[in-house]
Structures are given as C-alpha cells and as structure tokens.
Amino acid sequence: MAPFAPAPLAAALALACALPVLFPLDAAAQAAAGSTMQLAPIVVRGDITAGGDTAGDMFAATRSRSGSKTDSALIETPQTINVITRNEMDQRGATSLVQAVRYTPGVIAQYGDNDVRYDWLTVRGFRPARYLDGLLLPFGARGYSQPRIETYGLERVEILKGPSSGLFGQTTPGGLVNMTSKRPTADRTNEVFASYGSFDQVQTGFDFSGPADEEGKFLYRLTGVGRTGNTQFQHVDDDRAFIAPSFTWQPSANTSINISAQYQKIDSKGGGGGPVLPYAGTMIPTAAGYIPRDRFVGDPDYDRFKNETTMFGYTVDHRFNDTWSVKQTARYTHVDTDSRRVQIGQMATPTQAVRYAWAFPEDARTFQIDNQATARFDLGGSKHTVLVGTDYLHETSRFTESQLNILRNPAGTGFALFDVYRPVYGNLNIQVPPDGLRINQSRDQLGVYLQDQIDLGRLRLTLGARQDWADTDTNTWRAAGANDDNKIRDNRLTGRVGATYLYDNGLAPYVSYSTSFQPTAGTTRTGAALKPTTGEQIEAGIKYQPEGQASFVSFSGFEIVQNNVSAPDPVSTNFTVQTGRVRVRGLELEGKAQLSKAWSVIASYAFTDSEITKTNATDSAGQVGNQLAFVPRHQAALWTHYALQSGPLAGLGAGVGATYRGSNYGDLNNRFAMKPVTLVDAALDYDLGRLSDSLRGASAAFNVSNLFDRRYVASCLSAIGCYWGSERTMMATVRYRW
C-alpha cells in the first residue's frame, strides 16, 4: 500500500482553523487593529479529564464531553450517557474494554471476554462505533484492522446511547463508545504496578506525569504496559506491549497544545481468539459429554494473530475571550493485523471435525481532523452555548483473504479428521493458502455541524444539526473472477432536538429525538459494498443528581428504528449482510453512588425488545418478527465495594458483584439461543500504607471474575459457531504511587 497522505481538503481545513489558534493576535496587534478585546485569564488544570470530573476522586461521573462535544453536565444532556471512570475500572480490576463496560445496562460483549484480539460490543441492539478522544477509530473493509485500546491508558469510558450523527456523523442508532486517554497533569503523579494471575499471566506497567519545568508551562505523561502469559485456551497466548507518551505546552493561560502518541503490539500464538466450536458439545452435551472449555481446535504451528497499532495526534485549545474559544483535534492511525487460523468446517461425526486453514490479514490507515468553535453568550433572558464545527475523515484499508484449504491426511487421501475430545496437533505441515479475495477500500467523509445549548432558567434545550458528505470506493478482486468496483456517493442531514427540566431536588425529566447516518465499511459475501444506514430514536427519561452527593441515577425509555442493519451472514458468519429494518424498544436504569468515603455502589437493569420488521430480500428463513442477535430481553447488574476506615483492619476493602444476562440469540434466524447466565465477581484490596509509613502509597488487590466458575456459552452463531465464555479468572496486583 502506498504511504498515506491527507487529502488537500483536509489540509486546507486544518490550516484555516489552526492559524488563529497557533498565532493569536498579541496585545499590540489588537491595539493596532483597533480592538478593545481583553483576554480573561483561565486556569488550566491537567488533572481535569475531558469530561470535567476530577479523575482521581470520582466514582460516579457528573459531566461529559461525549453528549455535546462541550464540557456539559450529564443531568442537562437529553440523552443517556453511561460513564465508567478510572476509579471504577481500578476498583473492579478491569483490564479490557469488555470488562470495563460489564456492569453497564444495554451493553453486551458479543464473544465474551477471552478474546485478546478485539472488543466486539452490542449497544441497544447495534454494534457501536468506537471513538478515542472524540475521533473515530479505524475499522477497515471487514472490521479486522481495529485497534484494541489498552484500558490502562484510559481515564474514562463513555457510552452515548442512541443516534448521535448530529454531532459525530458516523454512528449507529444504538450509540457510540468514546474513550478518553490519559493526558499530562499539573500535579506530579507517579505509579508502577505488577500483576500475576490465572494462566500464568504476568503484567507490569507504569504511569508518570507532571510538570517538566518550574513554571508548569510544559507537562508530560508517559504510560506503558507489558504483558505476557497464556489464556484460557490451550496453545493460545497473550503477549503485548503498549507505550503512550503525551506532552502539553501551555504558552499562555488561554492556549494549550497537546501532542500525543500511542504504540501497541499484540502477538498471540494460537490465533488470539476463542476457538469456534460446534453446538453439540457446548450448548448441549454429546455422548462424550461437553467439550472442555480450554480446548484448542486449531494448529499450534499455524495459528497466529499479530496487531501493530500506531497513533500520532494533537489537540490545540485557545480561548480568545469570555465568548469565543476554538479547538482542533487531529490524529493519524495505522493498524496492521495478520490473522491465520485453523477452524472447524463441519462435524463428520459427533466427535470428529473436518477443519480448514485460512488467513485474513488487513491493514488500515486513517487521518481525521475535527475543528470546533464555541461561543458562550446571553441573548435576552436566555444563555447560549453555540458549537460550530467541521470534521473530515479519510480511511484506506486493504483486506486479503486466502482460499479455504480443507485439511487432508499427510498422504493426501481423505480428510484429516480432528477429534475435539482427544486432539492431536502438529502433524500436517500447514501452509498459508493462496489468496482468494482482495479488497481495497477508500472512505472519505466531510461533515459540518451546528449545536445550540440553551439555558432558559430551569429549562435546558439542545438543538443540533449536521450535514455529511460520504464517499466509499471499494475494489474487489477474486481468484475465481467476477471482479468489481463499487462507488457509493451519499449525503445526509441528521440532527437532535431535546429538552430537560431541572428541579431543585435534583430530578431532571427529559425528552429527545435524534437521527443517525453511517456509511458502513465493508462488503457482503459477494463483494458488494454495504449500504449506508439510517436510524431514528425517541427517548424520554429522568435523571437524578442529589445536591452535595457523589451519585447519579438515570432512567430512560426509548424506541429505535434503523434501516440497512448489518449482521453476520447466516450462510457464512465470517461475512456481513444487511437485513433491512429493525425496531428496538427498551427501558434502562443505572445508578452509581459514592455513598460515603468507604462505600460505593453500582446498580443497573435493562429491558430490550428487538424485532426484525423487514428484510431486503425474500424472507425464506422467516426472519421477520425475530429478535436481533446478541440482544437479551433482560439484563441486570449489581456491584458494591466497602473499605474499612478504622479499627485494626483499616485500609482493607472488599467488593462483590453479579451480572445477569438473559436468554438471547446468536443469529437472525433465532435458531441458536444462549441460556441465561449469572456471573459473580469479587475483589479484595488493602492500603499497605496503614501498616507502616514506609509503605505509604503502596497497595495490593486481588480480583476474581466468574467466582464460581460457571460454565456458559458466550455466543452461538451457527451449528459450528459457538464460543465458550470465560472461566474463573484471578489476578493479584501490587501497586505503588508517589
């Protein structure tokens, strides 16, 4: 692939918006121009996250940028936003995005939490777009060139529910996941840790931050993680390295420039993911019983997964006066993945499988830039926060899929049958098959958006609109011929309107209507480009934030309708189809509270009713009326943590939680239903500084997932497409902060 170069349009936008930010008029120049503008001083604090909450102390967040692209109170945003803070992730011992969102209502991990490659999620019935620091992460033509974001490098995770194209452009109706990276802090903070856990997993990391000079104009942060070890599955390991330097320059009280980078490498022998297993042996036993949960059905000498992710970006903030401020964020991302796997093609007998070898590397390069101007002013009896912005995205991706090589005996006669109960490995000398498919795809999207947040006393109004122009060019080559070029040119106007009423007692009822538009990356099994999706949602609810308490409760009811919904192809689950129109209705409740310095609680519940109301083709499978895949009707979670503050055991904390996932289907034909499952988690932690002043800053923690080692199937897409859920997993961590 040729080196990536930003489009001229993007460069022009960047230059136009950067000039007034990087080179603001000084006082003399303003005077010469006849200006009487006086810049009001502001205090820039590095320990404040992008959401506006203090990172170190908050358990229940009260502010967010995801709902409005401005620092806004959650209670004033007329849309559901679930926030997982750094404090909560540390308390529950979350080391992946899937673990971080485990207690969030309406969010399902499609393949459980034992895949070291990707974080596949469903939010309100749809696969969400994933953002980092407000910019979309790469996806690729088939979705394999995704970065797996290291949670230790995050300050928080925010899930914005419902259509959000009025601000972000490329979102599904279910919502989006926006992760916030750690950034330099004005206060010096240092941390190192070491962990050891199940499957001989060893992990070490560090996080250093603070001022680089006496005046505090130069701030730095350096975060890193190294991990090695095995996984739940035989012959599948998890080796990775992550490093994230970040540097902030504050030349004045009104200007801040941040430059940041990330590099991550994942190298997993064994293919990185859970093995794809038959329905008989996982969902139901065969005469030989259940297939062991650690069973590996690939080939140790062939299966491999590698992912290298590199990111470079910057953010420039400048405040002109009390009214106007501007912000520009840009990032370049390169994701290079190489995947090789041996998988089951069919079961020849209840215990013996016919397998095939294949390879599917993918590479994606993305450049994005988001330019924002914000004006805060009074007009009559109302206060306004007006946001005007334009963003641009360019992504190129290259996907190669090999032909499927059915494994045969070394002599070349007959299939090499694999006994899933008594496996034999490494006797086939498997080579990478010849290419069978190549896809080169280029995506461009330009968006212009406008939003007004209006304060009318107790009433808050949010009005927003966005116009998008999206181009997708897909070139497909097949070894069997029938090559084609698909070009999609589309544009769409989307938006949101919402109202919130604030009562003195902390209650805030709200209602909103929003729409979505998403140029869908990827192709169908036949190589045709996927169509853009459109959706709309009506949501009403009530939020509660008691004054003087660190707690937040939200309750919402919603209805979503979307056209051109993407889902696994029932003929071959490695591909995607678009089923037409679906409807999702539901209720969601979430409460997070720091009831005291010692006691914190999370409680959530979701009821989700999904239905396929129309298909694009002849509904020979009878899908109309069926439920969507990975959407349980009922979901609930409860977590509580208490730390002793006095007595001989002062400093000892304990947490326990349970998550319930109701029955749901893994396919649109609703043939494969996963049974309900309840999983229990637990945690113990201790402040070692309570033992001696010499240990001040040191702590120890012990976290357990699936405490009772419940056996369950995370998902089942087909008769040979089932995945075991995670076994009991334990992790002990020693941490030192100073």
C-alpha positions, 0 to 999 in steps of 0.5 A, a space after each residue: 500500500 502506498 504511504 498515506 497522505 491527507 487529502 488537500 481538503 483536509 489540509 486546507 481545513 486544518 490550516 484555516 482553523 489552526 492559524 488563529 489558534 497557533 498565532 493569536 493576535 498579541 496585545 499590540 496587534 489588537 491595539 493596532 487593529 483597533 480592538 478593545 478585546 481583553 483576554 480573561 485569564 483561565 486556569 488550566 488544570 491537567 488533572 481535569 479529564 475531558 469530561 470535567 470530573 476530577 479523575 482521581 476522586 470520582 466514582 460516579 461521573 457528573 459531566 461529559 464531553 461525549 453528549 455535546 462535544 462541550 464540557 456539559 453536565 450529564 443531568 442537562 444532556 437529553 440523552 443517556 450517557 453511561 460513564 465508567 471512570 478510572 476509579 471504577 475500572 481500578 476498583 473492579 480490576 478491569 483490564 479490557 474494554 469488555 470488562 470495563 463496560 460489564 456492569 453497564 445496562 444495554 451493553 453486551 460483549 458479543 464473544 465474551 471476554 477471552 478474546 485478546 484480539 478485539 472488543 466486539 460490543 452490542 449497544 441497544 441492539 447495534 454494534 457501536 462505533 468506537 471513538 478515542 478522544 472524540 475521533 473515530 477509530 479505524 475499522 477497515 473493509 471487514 472490521 479486522 484492522 481495529 485497534 484494541 485500546 489498552 484500558 490502562 491508558 484510559 481515564 474514562 469510558 463513555 457510552 452515548 446511547 442512541 443516534 448521535 450523527 448530529 454531532 459525530 456523523 458516523 454512528 449507529 442508532 444504538 450509540 457510540 463508545 468514546 474513550 478518553 486517554 490519559 493526558 499530562 497533569 499539573 500535579 506530579 503523579 507517579 505509579 508502577 504496578 505488577 500483576 500475576 494471575 490465572 494462566 500464568 499471566 504476568 503484567 507490569 506497567 507504569 504511569 508518570 506525569 507532571 510538570 517538566 519545568 518550574 513554571 508548569 508551562 510544559 507537562 508530560 505523561 508517559 504510560 506503558 504496559 507489558 504483558 505476557 502469559 497464556 489464556 484460557 485456551 490451550 496453545 493460545 497466548 497473550 503477549 503485548 506491549 503498549 507505550 503512550 507518551 503525551 506532552 502539553 505546552 501551555 504558552 499562555 493561560 488561554 492556549 494549550 497544545 497537546 501532542 500525543 502518541 500511542 504504540 501497541 503490539 499484540 502477538 498471540 500464538 494460537 490465533 488470539 481468539 476463542 476457538 469456534 466450536 460446534 453446538 453439540 458439545 457446548 450448548 448441549 452435551 454429546 455422548 462424550 459429554 461437553 467439550 472442555 472449555 480450554 480446548 484448542 481446535 486449531 494448529 499450534 504451528 499455524 495459528 497466529 494473530 499479530 496487531 501493530 497499532 500506531 497513533 500520532 495526534 494533537 489537540 490545540 485549545 485557545 480561548 480568545 475571550 469570555 465568548 469565543 474559544 476554538 479547538 482542533 483535534 487531529 490524529 493519524 492511525 495505522 493498524 496492521 493485523 495478520 490473522 491465520 487460523 485453523 477452524 472447524 468446517 463441519 462435524 463428520 461425526 459427533 466427535 470428529 471435525 473436518 477443519 480448514 486453514 485460512 488467513 485474513 490479514 488487513 491493514 488500515 490507515 486513517 487521518 481525521 481532523 475535527 475543528 470546533 468553535 464555541 461561543 458562550 453568550 446571553 441573548 435576552 433572558 436566555 444563555 447560549 452555548 453555540 458549537 460550530 464545527 467541521 470534521 473530515 475523515 479519510 480511511 484506506 484499508 486493504 483486506 486479503 483473504 486466502 482460499 479455504 484449504 480443507 485439511 487432508 491426511 499427510 498422504 493426501 487421501 481423505 480428510 484429516 479428521 480432528 477429534 475435539 475430545 482427544 486432539 492431536 496437533 502438529 502433524 500436517 505441515 500447514 501452509 498459508 493458502 493462496 489468496 482468494 479475495 482482495 479488497 481495497 477500500 477508500 472512505 472519505 467523509 466531510 461533515 459540518 455541524 451546528 449545536 445550540 445549548 440553551 439555558 432558559 432558567 430551569 429549562 435546558 434545550 439542545 438543538 443540533 444539526 449536521 450535514 455529511 458528505 460520504 464517499 466509499 470506493 471499494 475494489 474487489 478482486 477474486 481468484 475465481 473472477 467476477 471482479 468489481 468496483 463499487 462507488 457509493 456517493 451519499 449525503 445526509 442531514 441528521 440532527 437532535 432536538 431535546 429538552 430537560 427540566 431541572 428541579 431543585 431536588 435534583 430530578 431532571 425529566 427529559 425528552 429527545 429525538 435524534 437521527 443517525 447516518 453511517 456509511 458502513 465499511 465493508 462488503 457482503 459475501 459477494 463483494 458488494 459494498 454495504 449500504 449506508 444506514 439510517 436510524 431514528 430514536 425517541 427517548 424520554 427519561 429522568 435523571 437524578 443528581 442529589 445536591 452535595 452527593 457523589 451519585 447519579 441515577 438515570 432512567 430512560 425509555 426509548 424506541 429505535 428504528 434503523 434501516 440497512 442493519 448489518 449482521 453476520 451472514 447466516 450462510 457464512 458468519 465470517 461475512 456481513 449482510 444487511 437485513 433491512 429494518 429493525 425496531 428496538 424498544 427498551 427501558 434502562 436504569 443505572 445508578 452509581 453512588 459514592 455513598 460515603 468515603 468507604 462505600 460505593 455502589 453500582 446498580 443497573 437493569 435493562 429491558 430490550 425488545 428487538 424485532 426484525 420488521 423487514 428484510 431486503 430480500 425474500 424472507 425464506 428463513 422467516 426472519 421477520 418478527 425475530 429478535 436481533 442477535 446478541 440482544 437479551 430481553 433482560 439484563 441486570 447488574 449489581 456491584 458494591 465495594 466497602 473499605 474499612 476506615 478504622 479499627 485494626 483492619 483499616 485500609 482493607 476493602 472488599 467488593 462483590 458483584 453479579 451480572 445477569 444476562 438473559 436468554 438471547 440469540 446468536 443469529 437472525 434466524 433465532 435458531 441458536 439461543 444462549 441460556 441465561 447466565 449469572 456471573 459473580 465477581 469479587 475483589 479484595 484490596 488493602 492500603 499497605 500504607 496503614 501498616 507502616 509509613 514506609 509503605 505509604 502509597 503502596 497497595 495490593 488487590 486481588 480480583 476474581 471474575 466468574 467466582 464460581 466458575 460457571 460454565 456458559 456459552 458466550 455466543 452461538 452463531 451457527 451449528 459450528 459457531 459457538 464460543 465458550 465464555 470465560 472461566 474463573 479468572 484471578 489476578 493479584 496486583 501490587 501497586 505503588 504511587 508517589 
